[in-house]
Amino acid sequence: MAQQVIHPMVKLQRNVQSLVDSKIIQPTDSIWKIALLFGDDWQFWKQELLEFGFSMQDPISELLSVEAWDEEE
C-alpha cells in the first residue's frame, strides 16, 4: 500500500488554520501577517504562495479556502 505524500501547501494551510482557530490571526488578516510567525521559513512560503497566484495583501481566508493544491505539469 503506497503512502500518500501531503503537499507542502496543505501543511502550510493546516498550520495557518490552527493559528486562526487559536485566534492568533483572523481570516480577514492579510497573508503577509503570517510572515511574522514563520520567521526564517517565510521566504520559501512566500515564493510558494506567489507561484500559486496569491498576493501578500490577499486575506488569509483565500488561502484557507483552497481545496486542492494541484500543480500544472
C-alpha positions in Angstrom: 0.0 0.0 0.0 1.5 3.3 -1.1 1.7 6.1 1.3 0.3 9.4 0.1 2.6 12.4 0.4 1.0 15.6 1.7 1.5 18.6 -0.5 3.7 21.2 1.4 0.9 23.8 0.9 -1.5 21.5 2.7 0.8 21.6 5.7 1.0 25.4 5.5 -2.8 25.6 5.2 -3.2 23.4 8.3 -0.7 25.5 10.3 -2.5 28.7 9.3 -5.9 27.2 10.1 -4.5 26.3 13.6 -3.4 29.9 14.1 -6.9 31.1 13.1 -8.5 28.6 15.4 -6.2 29.8 18.2 -7.3 33.4 17.5 -3.7 34.4 16.9 -4.7 35.7 13.4 -8.0 36.4 11.8 -9.3 35.1 8.4 -9.7 38.7 7.3 -6.0 39.5 8.0 -3.7 39.8 5.0 -1.4 36.9 4.2 1.7 39.0 4.9 0.8 38.8 8.6 1.8 35.2 8.8 5.3 36.2 7.7 6.0 37.3 11.3 5.0 33.8 12.6 7.1 31.8 10.1 10.4 33.6 10.6 13.2 32.1 8.6 10.9 29.8 6.6 8.9 32.7 5.3 10.9 33.3 2.1 10.1 29.7 1.0 6.4 30.0 1.8 6.1 33.5 0.2 7.6 32.1 -3.0 5.2 29.2 -3.0 2.2 31.4 -2.4 3.2 33.8 -5.2 3.6 30.8 -7.6 0.0 29.8 -6.7 -1.2 33.3 -7.6 -1.6 34.8 -4.1 -0.6 38.3 -3.2 0.6 39.3 0.2 -2.5 41.6 0.5 -5.0 38.7 0.0 -7.0 37.8 3.1 -5.9 34.6 4.9 -9.4 33.2 4.2 -8.4 32.9 0.5 -5.5 30.6 1.4 -7.7 28.5 3.7 -10.5 28.1 1.1 -8.2 26.2 -1.4 -9.5 22.7 -1.6 -6.8 21.2 -3.8 -3.2 22.2 -4.5 -2.8 20.6 -7.9 0.3 21.8 -9.8 0.3 22.2 -13.5 2.9 19.9 -15.1 
